[in-house]
Amino acid sequence: MKISFGDKRLEDYASDERKRVRKLGAIRAKLYKQRLDDLYAANTLEEVRYLPGHYHELTEDRKGQWACDLDQPYRLIFTPTAQPIPTDPDGKYIWIEIDSIEIEEIDNYHGK
């Protein structure tokens, strides 16, 4: 999958293990790296759908974004770069057609 970064810090963390661990902590850094590795290895979003990390679509004010678990309660938030996002006739997103994403943030959106 093609991955871009909307946040320069998260791009730096992706390539610099020392910085990643220092800024995110050991557990979150390890999970961040694992989720990125899984995404890079996948051809489409469908291939990560059922992997550890609970990849899922977000709703309401975050509709059009996806998340996967890091250490609770933090999630890695990303958005497909194809616009419009591929949907079926019922309006459901077609995960198998999503092959590029932008990493946006690490957030605890439930705590807001």
FENSUL-V814598 format. One record per residue. N is the residue number from 1. RES is the residue in three letters. PHI is phi in degrees with one decimal (none if undefined). OMEGA is omega in whole degrees, -180 to 180 (* if undefined). NEAR is the number of other C-alpha atoms within 10 Angstrom. Layout:
N&RES&PHI&OMEGA&NEAR + N&RES&PHI&OMEGA&NEAR
//
This chain:
1&MET&none&176&16 + 2&LYS&-83.6&-178&16 + 3&ILE&-126.3&172&18 + 4&SER&-120.9&-176&17 + 5&PHE&-126.3&176&16 + 6&GLY&-88.8&-178&15 + 7&ASP&-128.3&-177&13 + 8&LYS&-58.4&180&12 + 9&ARG&-62.0&-180&13 + 10&LEU&-67.3&174&17 + 11&GLU&-66.9&177&16 + 12&ASP&-62.1&-180&13 + 13&TYR&-63.0&-179&19 + 14&ALA&-64.2&-175&17 + 15&SER&-106.2&-176&11 + 16&ASP&-126.1&-175&11 + 17&GLU&-60.5&-179&15 + 18&ARG&-61.5&179&12 + 19&LYS&-66.1&180&15 + 20&ARG&-58.4&-179&22 + 21&VAL&-67.3&-179&16 + 22&ARG&-63.5&-176&11 + 23&LYS&-87.5&-175&13 + 24&LEU&-103.7&-173&16 + 25&GLY&87.4&-173&11 + 26&ALA&-60.6&-175&14 + 27&ILE&-69.3&-179&11 + 28&ARG&-63.8&179&20 + 29&ALA&-62.4&180&21 + 30&LYS&-63.4&-180&16 + 31&LEU&-68.5&177&17 + 32&TYR&-59.5&179&25 + 33&LYS&-62.2&180&17 + 34&GLN&-63.4&180&15 + 35&ARG&-63.4&178&20 + 36&LEU&-62.8&178&15 + 37&ASP&-59.1&179&12 + 38&ASP&-62.1&-180&17 + 39&LEU&-66.6&178&20 + 40&TYR&-60.9&-177&16 + 41&ALA&-75.1&-177&13 + 42&ALA&-82.0&173&15 + 43&ASN&-83.7&179&16 + 44&THR&-139.4&180&19 + 45&LEU&-63.2&179&22 + 46&GLU&-57.4&-177&16 + 47&GLU&-70.8&178&15 + 48&VAL&-103.9&-172&21 + 49&ARG&-50.2&-175&16 + 50&TYR&-111.1&175&11 + 51&LEU&-76.6&173&12 + 52&PRO&-54.9&-179&13 + 53&GLY&120.5&176&19 + 54&HIS&50.5&177&14 + 55&TYR&-68.2&-176&20 + 56&HIS&-152.9&176&15 + 57&GLU&-76.5&175&18 + 58&LEU&-97.8&-175&14 + 59&THR&-127.6&178&10 + 60&GLU&54.4&-175&6 + 61&ASP&-71.8&177&7 + 62&ARG&-111.4&178&13 + 63&LYS&-57.6&-177&10 + 64&GLY&96.6&175&16 + 65&GLN&-111.5&175&18 + 66&TRP&-122.5&176&21 + 67&ALA&-144.2&169&23 + 68&CYS&-141.1&-176&22 + 69&ASP&-72.4&165&20 + 70&LEU&-111.5&173&24 + 71&ASP&-87.1&-176&16 + 72&GLN&-60.8&7&8 + 73&PRO&-99.2&-173&11 + 74&TYR&-85.6&180&18 + 75&ARG&-127.7&171&23 + 76&LEU&-91.6&-176&22 + 77&ILE&-105.5&178&23 + 78&PHE&-145.5&-177&23 + 79&THR&-132.8&173&22 + 80&PRO&-60.7&-179&22 + 81&THR&-86.3&177&16 + 82&ALA&-69.9&177&13 + 83&GLN&-125.9&1&7 + 84&PRO&-74.1&177&8 + 85&ILE&-67.1&-178&15 + 86&PRO&-58.4&178&15 + 87&THR&-131.8&175&13 + 88&ASP&-87.8&-179&8 + 89&PRO&-59.3&179&6 + 90&ASP&-88.0&179&6 + 91&GLY&87.4&178&8 + 92&LYS&-81.9&179&10 + 93&TYR&-67.3&180&15 + 94&ILE&-100.8&-175&13 + 95&TRP&-57.1&-175&18 + 96&ILE&-70.7&178&13 + 97&GLU&-97.7&-179&15 + 98&ILE&-95.8&-175&21 + 99&ASP&-123.3&175&19 + 100&SER&-151.3&-177&18 + 101&ILE&-138.8&172&22 + 102&GLU&-119.7&176&18 + 103&ILE&-74.9&-175&23 + 104&GLU&-103.6&-174&20 + 105&GLU&-167.0&166&17 + 106&ILE&-111.9&-172&20 + 107&ASP&-149.5&169&15 + 108&ASN&-107.2&-175&15 + 109&TYR&-73.0&177&11 + 110&HIS&-79.7&-177&8 + 111&GLY&-89.8&-178&7 + 112&LYS&-98.5&*&5
//
